[in-house]
Amino acid sequence: MFPKKVARAAGTGASVPVECCQICGNEKLETVLSLGYMPPVNQMVPIGEVQRQQPWFPTNLLHCGQCDLVQLGLAVDPVIIFPPEYPYTSGMTRILRDNFAELYAESSKMLGLTKDDLAIDIGSNDGTLISNFQKGGHRILGIEPTDVAKIANERGIPTLQRYFTKEVAREVKEKHGGAKVVTAANCFAHIEDVHAIVEGIIELLAPDGVFISESHYLIGLLDDLQYDTVYHEHLRHYTVGSLAHLLGMHGLEVFHARHIPTHGGSIRVYAAHKGARPVQASVKQMLDAEPRGEAMRKRLAKFRNEVMLSKLRLHALIRDVKEKGGRIVGISAPSRASTLVNYVGLDSAIIDYVCEIEGSLKIGKCMPGTLIPVVEESRMFIDQPECAIIFSWHIADELAPKLRAKGYKGMLVTPLPVPRTL
């Protein structure tokens, strides 16, 4: 019924080619786009460390004509993609903190949560999401495979440091009981054997439980030219249609869906056992707005051409700066910046350094695949480089006024969807 899982020896660095659709098993997949070979976005070498061999993997996007899932053509060993020293913490980003607080407010009201209800967050990172349920007085548990789990536990947020599997779900349920809410934000598109993950989620859910997922939205990716979100962590790029197809294969029904602003455009989707909750009008509205079949193929072909033109336009803009002897730095080092930097070819001869806010775990390391150092942002206000490229361009309207208020006087550039100065 489900696509056959290809066995791998975890931790060996082995990669597995995607030879059929990860949702429906269709073997006739069409190549949408290739950004070439890329380094893992979460492996950052300390500044000054002696250079050593690092893995690079292809980034081919494939489209399934049956369920319209767009997916990466290679599944890299999760130990490489999510190393123990994983440098990302969701609590560092205001828009995520606000979004997770709003998720709790919305879900607790919609689902009528009580104090005894259990909420579990898969891929819980530093506990930012699940902490909102904790503050609401509910029982909670985070499940997080990387060392960031230690940060959550130190903050008093109970977190199990394990990769999520059906076996882990069974252990958790035996100890804590069924969950009224299971969340998976910005990770449900990341885990390789998605059918096993859904089975694990069903194992966790109480009979009246609800699964809430948040994932980067394929339609937003296409409309805003967010090719920089194509990296090995993101195995699947969902539409509401493809996500509903996946969950429906396991007896879950999407009963509410909506756009949310995180990561430049995502979707929040609520699902429960089929027939358990009335399906809201929001589901049909989003499904009706999504291209399917041939319309999706044409939209993907247009996207491929737009990506190429975007690269050339950014080259043209920064060439003018460099020919005049100008210095260029980067603003923020999200994972998506690794894709942009390596695809466009922004090496250390072009970008002097990339700035992160104080406290970031990425400071003192180099951008993946390059010798570009990541430094604390105060340096740019002293150096006053002629140009700064905002790699977190999806929140540029929020960042730009703050940079100006702190005293930066140079040119601010957003690289996507169309390179422009602010």
Beta strands, then each sheet from edge to edge (+ up, - down):
strand 1: 15-17
strand 2: 29-38
strand 3: 57-64
strand 4: 70-72
strand 5: 74-76
strand 6: 118-122
strand 7: 139-143
strand 8: 159-160
strand 9: 179-185
strand 10: 205-216
strand 11: 236-237
strand 12: 252-260
strand 13: 266-273
strand 14: 328-331
strand 15: 354-356
strand 16: 374-376
strand 17: 387-390
strand 18: 411-414
strand 19: 420-421
sheet 1: 1+ 5-
sheet 2: 2+ 3- 4+ 11-
sheet 3: 8+ 7+ 6+ 9+ 10+ 13- 12+
sheet 4: 16+ 15+ 14+ 17+ 18+ 19-
end
